Amino acid sequence: MSTLSVEVNQVDGMQLLARTGSGFAFVMDSTKDNGGLDEGPRPKEVLLTALAGCTAMDVISILKKMQEPIQRLVVKVEGETAEEHPKYVKKISLTYIAYGNVKEDNLKKAVELSQEKYCGVSATLRPDIEKHISWEIHP
């Protein structure tokens, strides 16, 4: 078992400095009308970024093992939040855009393996979140 750590410190207003256990730092913030300085992503955007990054790394790795000629992968994520508090992300849409002459069946398999077996961020999200997953290929 490995342990992950993050420390978040208030900088000014709603602006927060996050430091990860791996030695990286980034700023999160809120809008000015919500007490922030509007100088960083919102926490839920960071959550969706983590999901996109996790699944992208999986899919790239799986496609390379399949010897698919992937040149570049783009993962677009959109999240829909609940209207009432807690305004959790209740619906997520992921679109995978593969550049290169990648076989669609292999891209589909790589995406499914990421979502069902390998992506720890996806597995960590609430099981009742509705997910919509699609992909595109741009040779």
C-alpha positions as CSV (number, residue, x, y, z in Angstrom):
1,M,0.0,0.0,0.0
2,S,1.3,3.5,-0.8
3,T,0.2,6.7,0.7
4,L,-0.4,9.9,-1.2
5,S,-0.3,13.3,0.4
6,V,-1.3,16.9,-0.5
7,E,-1.2,20.0,1.7
8,V,-3.4,22.9,0.9
9,N,-2.6,26.3,2.4
10,Q,-4.7,29.5,2.2
11,V,-2.7,32.3,0.4
12,D,-5.2,35.1,0.2
13,G,-9.0,35.1,0.3
14,M,-10.1,31.9,-1.4
15,Q,-6.8,31.4,-3.1
16,L,-5.1,28.1,-2.1
17,L,-1.6,26.8,-2.7
18,A,-1.5,23.0,-3.0
19,R,1.7,21.1,-2.5
20,T,1.9,17.5,-3.4
21,G,3.9,14.8,-1.7
22,S,5.8,14.3,-5.0
23,G,7.1,17.9,-4.7
24,F,4.9,19.9,-7.0
25,A,2.8,22.9,-6.3
26,F,-0.1,24.7,-7.9
27,V,-2.7,27.3,-7.1
28,M,-6.4,26.8,-6.8
29,D,-8.8,29.8,-6.6
30,S,-12.4,31.0,-6.8
31,T,-14.1,33.8,-8.7
32,K,-13.7,37.3,-7.4
33,D,-17.5,37.5,-6.6
34,N,-16.9,34.4,-4.3
35,G,-14.0,35.9,-2.4
36,G,-11.2,34.7,-4.7
37,L,-8.7,36.4,-6.9
38,D,-9.6,34.3,-10.0
39,E,-5.9,33.2,-10.4
40,G,-6.2,29.5,-10.5
41,P,-8.5,26.5,-11.4
42,R,-11.4,25.6,-9.2
43,P,-11.1,22.4,-7.1
44,K,-13.7,20.5,-9.2
45,E,-11.8,21.5,-12.3
46,V,-8.7,20.0,-10.7
47,L,-10.7,16.8,-10.0
48,L,-11.7,16.5,-13.7
49,T,-8.1,17.3,-14.7
50,A,-6.9,14.4,-12.5
51,L,-9.4,12.1,-14.1
52,A,-8.4,13.2,-17.6
53,G,-4.7,12.8,-16.8
54,C,-5.1,9.4,-15.2
55,T,-7.1,7.8,-18.0
56,A,-4.9,9.5,-20.7
57,M,-1.8,7.9,-19.3
58,D,-3.5,4.5,-19.2
59,V,-4.8,4.7,-22.8
60,I,-1.4,5.9,-24.1
61,S,0.4,3.1,-22.3
62,I,-2.1,0.4,-23.4
63,L,-2.0,1.6,-27.1
64,K,1.8,1.5,-27.1
65,K,1.7,-2.0,-25.7
66,M,-0.7,-2.9,-28.6
67,Q,1.9,-1.3,-30.9
68,E,-0.7,1.2,-32.2
69,P,0.9,4.2,-34.0
70,I,-0.6,6.8,-31.7
71,Q,0.9,10.2,-32.4
72,R,-1.0,12.2,-29.8
73,L,-4.0,11.8,-27.5
74,V,-6.4,14.4,-26.3
75,V,-8.9,13.8,-23.5
76,K,-11.8,16.3,-23.1
77,V,-13.8,16.1,-20.0
78,E,-17.0,17.9,-19.1
79,G,-18.7,17.7,-15.7
80,E,-22.2,18.6,-14.7
81,T,-22.7,19.7,-11.1
82,A,-25.7,19.3,-8.9
83,E,-27.8,22.4,-8.4
84,E,-28.0,22.1,-4.6
85,H,-25.3,21.7,-2.0
86,P,-23.2,19.8,-2.0
87,K,-22.7,20.7,-5.6
88,Y,-20.9,17.5,-6.5
89,V,-20.1,16.5,-10.1
90,K,-23.0,14.2,-10.9
91,K,-22.4,13.6,-14.6
92,I,-19.1,13.3,-16.5
93,S,-18.5,13.1,-20.2
94,L,-15.1,12.0,-21.5
95,T,-14.1,12.2,-25.2
96,Y,-10.9,10.6,-26.3
97,I,-9.3,12.0,-29.5
98,A,-6.5,9.8,-30.9
99,Y,-4.2,11.2,-33.6
100,G,-2.6,8.6,-35.8
101,N,-3.8,5.5,-37.7
102,V,-5.1,3.8,-34.6
103,K,-7.5,0.9,-35.0
104,E,-10.9,1.9,-33.5
105,D,-11.3,-1.5,-31.8
106,N,-8.0,-1.1,-30.0
107,L,-8.8,2.5,-28.9
108,K,-12.2,1.3,-27.6
109,K,-10.5,-1.6,-25.7
110,A,-7.8,0.7,-24.2
111,V,-10.5,3.2,-23.0
112,E,-12.5,0.4,-21.5
113,L,-9.5,-1.1,-19.8
114,S,-8.6,2.3,-18.4
115,Q,-12.1,3.0,-17.1
116,E,-12.9,-0.5,-15.8
117,K,-9.5,-1.7,-14.5
118,Y,-6.6,0.7,-14.3
119,C,-7.7,4.4,-13.7
120,G,-7.5,4.9,-10.0
121,V,-9.1,8.3,-10.2
122,S,-12.1,7.0,-12.0
123,A,-12.4,4.2,-9.5
124,T,-12.2,6.7,-6.6
125,L,-15.2,8.8,-7.9
126,R,-18.6,8.1,-6.5
127,P,-20.1,5.0,-8.1
128,D,-23.4,6.9,-8.8
129,I,-21.8,9.4,-11.1
130,E,-23.1,9.0,-14.6
131,K,-20.3,8.7,-17.1
132,H,-20.5,9.2,-20.8
133,I,-17.4,8.1,-22.7
134,S,-16.7,8.6,-26.4
135,W,-13.7,8.7,-28.7
136,E,-12.5,10.1,-32.0
137,I,-9.6,9.3,-34.3
138,H,-7.8,12.0,-36.4
139,P,-5.3,10.2,-38.7
